[in-house]
């Protein structure tokens, strides 16, 4: 079960990282121009353009590392880091994903990110997927705590 969850998290986040690299390189899908892309994938009130490309590139690196972290946690990839740092990283990632996923359902957060089509996509797809990733990370954290 842990293997399926860890690989699933990696696959989803690796795909998201590739998509962010595409946007950092100037790609516009699923929009047709920069404004429609920003309104689809960022959704903050007043959004007119995507964040700077270098920021999107850095985000892609962070997302990819987040996808690899369960593999570090399970010992599939050996890192020359102290175990406490691997554990701390796993705890932080679990809190980030669970928090972001749940935040998508909080009315105040929804009002701050009410631009369409992002608001609908977030409610239907983004937030539930991020909650699922948070739950998967929680499962891995709890079931493999002593193994770390």
N, C-alpha and C positions, 0 to 999 in steps of 0.2 A: 504494500500500500504506500509506504513512504517513497519508494522509487517512482511510482506513478505520479504522486503528488509533486515531488521535486522536479521530475522531468516535465510535467505539465506546466509548472510555474516557469521553468526555464524557457520552454517553447513559447509561451505567451509573451513573456518579457523580452525574449530575443526578437520576436516579431515586432513588438512595440519599439524596441531600440532601432531596428532596421528602418521602420517607418519614420522615426525621428531623424535618422541620418538622411533619409530621402528629403524630408522637409528642410533640414539644414542645408542641403545641396540645392535648394530652390524648388523642389517638387511641390505641386499644388493639390494633388489628389487627397482627400475626396472633394476638395473645392474646385472652383474654376478660375479663381484669382486669389490673391493673398487675403483680401478681406473675407471672402466666403470661407476660405480655409480656417482663418482665425475664429470666425463665428461658429465653425463646426467643431473644432478641436480644442479651443481655449475657452470661449464662451463667457469671458468676464464682461460685465456691463461696460459699454463704451469701447469695446475692442474694435479696432479698425485695421490692424496689421498683426502679423505674427511677431513673436519676440525675435530679437536679433539671432541670426543664424548660429553664431558661436555659442549662445546659450542653449539653443536647441541641440547642438552637437554635444555639449556637456551633459545635458539631460539624457541623451541617448547612451552615453557612457555609464551614467548612474543607473539607468534602467537595466542595462546589460549586466552590470555588476550585481544588481539586486537579483537578477535571474540566476547568476552563478552562485550566490551566497548559500542557498540550500545545499548545493553540492559541496561547498566548503564545510558546511555544518555536518553533513553526513559522512565526511571524510573521503568523498570520491575524488576531490582535487585537494592535494596537500599544499597548504600555504605555509611559508616560513613565518608564521605569526603566532603569538601566544594564544592559547585556547581561550583565555578570558576575552580577547579581542574578537575572536570568531563568535563567541557567545554574545557579547555586547552587540555586535553587528546584527545578529539574528534577532535579538530582542528589539532593537531599534527598527529594523525592517518590518517586523511583525506589527509594531505599534503604528508605524507610518501607513502601512497598507490597510490595516483594520480601521485606523482613524480616518484616512482619506475616503475609504469606501463608505463608512457610516456618515461622514460629513456630507456626502452627496444627497442624503435624505433629510438633512437638517434644514428647516425652513429659512433661517437667516443665511446659510451658505447658498441655498438654492436661489434666493433673491439676488445675491451678489454675482451669480453666474447664470442669469436668466436669459441670455441671448440664445435665440433659436438658430440653428437646430441643436446646438450643444445641450441646452437644458433638457430636451426630450431624450437625446442620445445618452446623456449622463444618467438620467433616471432609469431608462430601460436597459442600458448595456454597460456603460463605463463603471458606475458605482457598484452594481451587482457583481461584475467581474472582479473588481478590486476587493470587494468584501470576500469573495471566494478565495482570492489569493491570500488575503489576510488570515482567513480560516485555515488554509493549507499551511501557511507559515506557522500558525499557532499549533496545529497538529504536529508538525515536525519539531517545533521547539519543545513541546511538552513530552512527546514520545521518545525523543532522543536526548533529553537533558543530561542524563547520567552518562551517556555515551560520549559527550563532548569533552 
